Amino acid sequence: MALTVVPKGEIATIVTSLEMTARPPLRPMPPSPLRLVRWAEPALDRYRTLFARVGAPWLWFSRLAMSDAQLAAIVHDPAVEVYAVADPRGIEIGLLELDFRESATAELSYFGLVPELAGKGHGKWLMAEALPRLWRKGVTRVWVHTCTLDHPAALGFYRKAGFTPFATAVETFPDPRQTGLLPREAAPQIPLL
């Protein structure tokens, strides 16, 4: 068994990519007081704020590291759909992003709720909202990726939703808490070395 040295200031994670190649059977919509709000062309600062609010506990940082032009090229693309998850008061507490830029393929790019909602069934509701949007006419493959930095139940959740793993990889990157993209207290469950 070999160990791979992770460079100083970086962290490593195992990324699992999963896919569906057939539309799953229809299931009843789980009840939820939450609703999806489509952001047709999101303001970049508002998008980054929600992205960090949902993703900081799992060290999501990629969109925080992008320039405005890079981020706008993605989230303003007509083939990308961004939704905020709002609670009954209108407070944005989740993010759903769907990417249709590759022909016949849909990527579940970002899927998450604030950690306070974990384990309360809202993820099932959000997946029930996401799948019909992903499986639109012409789509023959839907895919998503997760990693060992995500919520511990994420991989099992995607599998239960009908996704099948097709690839794994090890990813290393500079710790976003050390680069200043995320606060040092983000993701306390992941050691800050």
N, C-alpha and C positions, 0 to 999 in steps of 0.2 A: 504494500500500500504506500503510495507516494503522497507527500504533502506539497502543496503549492504555496510558495511564499507570497503573501499579499504585501505590496509595497507600503512603506510607512505613510500614514495619512489617508490610506484607502481602506475600503471595506469590500467584502466579497459576498455574493449571493448566488444561489442556484436558481436559474430562470427556467420555468416550465412553460412551454407553448402548448396550447390545447386547441382543438378544432371540432366543429360539427360539419358534416358533409350532407346532412339531410335535415329538413325542418323537423323539429321535435313535435310530438303530439300536443294538441291544444290542452291546456290545463286551466282550471278555474283561477280567476284573478284573486290573489290573496287580498284580504281587506287591509287598508292602510289609510291613515289620515293625510298622508303625504301626496304631493302632486308634482308632475314634471312641468317645467317652464322652459320652453325652447328659447335659446339665445341665438337668434339668426346670425348676428355678427357681434359677438361679445366684445365689450370694452376690455382691453388687455389687462388693465389693472384689476378690474373686477374678476376676470377669469383667474388671474394669478392668485388673488386673495382666496377664492373658493378652492382652487387647486391645492394651495398650501394648507388651508383649514382641514380639508379632507385627507390630504396625503402626507402631511408632516409626520404623523405618528408612524408612518411606514417608510419614511425617507424618500417620498416622491420628490424629485427635484428637477427632472429634465426640463420641464416647461419654465421653471424659474431661471434656468441657466441660458435660455434662448434670448436673443435680441428681440425687440418688438417686431422687426421685419420677419424674422424666422417664425415667431409664434403666430403672427397674423397670416402668414402664408398657409398655415395649417388650419387654425380655427375660423378663419374667414373664407376658406375654400368652400364653394357650394356643395362639394361632395363630402363634407364633414359636418356632422350635426352635434351640437353641444346643448345639453340640457342641465339646468340646475334642478335639484330636488328641493322643494320648499315644504316647510311644515305649515300647519293651519294658519299661523300668524304671518306667513310669507318669508320667514327666515330661511335662508339658503343653507341646507345642511347635507347636501350630497351633490355628486357630479356624475353625469353619464355622457360619454363621448363616443360617437359612432363614426367610423371612417370607411367611406365607400369609394376611395380614390383608385383602388385596384379593381379592374374589371372582374365581375362575377364573384367578388370577395367582399366581405364586410368584416371589419375589425372592431371588436369591443375594446377601444383604446383605453378608456378610463371608466371605472365603475367603482364608486365608493360612497360611503356615508361617514359622517363624523363618528368617532369611536363610541360616543355615548349611546348610539343606536344599535351597537353590535348585539347580536343574540336576541333581538326583539321581533324578528320576522320581517323587518323592512327590506332586507336584502333580497328575500324571496319575491316581494312585491316589485322591487326595482328590476330584477331579472325578468319577471313576467311582463313588465313594461318594455324592457329592452329587446327581448327575442322577436316579437312580431315586427318591431321597427327594423331589426337587422335582416330578417328573412323576407325581404321585399322581392318583387319580381326581378328575375335575372341573377339573383344571388344563389350560388351553389356551394359556397363555403363560408362559414363564420369562424373566426378565430379570436383568441385572447391569450395573453400571457400573464403569469403571476410569478412571484419569486418568494424565497424564504424570508424576505424582509416584510412581506405582506402579512395581514392577519393570519394567525395559525390555521384558521378554518378555510382560508381562501381556496386552496387547491381542491379540497373535498367538496366545497360549495360548487365550484365550476363543474366538477365531475358529476355531482348529483343533478346539476342543471342539464346534463347531457353532453358536455364537452369531453373529448378524449385526448389525452396527452399524445403529442407526436414528436416532441424534441425537448431536450434539456441542454443547458449550457451554464457555464460559470461566468459571471460578469464581475469585474472589479471596477471601481471608480472612486475618485476622491470623495471622502466623506463630506457631504454637503453641510454638515454642522461645523466642519473646520474651514470650509471655503467661505462661509458666511451666507450661503443660500438659505439655510434653515437655522433657527436658533439652536444653541448648544444643548438646550434641554429637550429638544425634539427626540422622539423615539428612545425614551430612557431604557427600554428593554434591549436595545442594541448598544453594546459597549462602545464608548467613545475612547479610542486609544490615543 
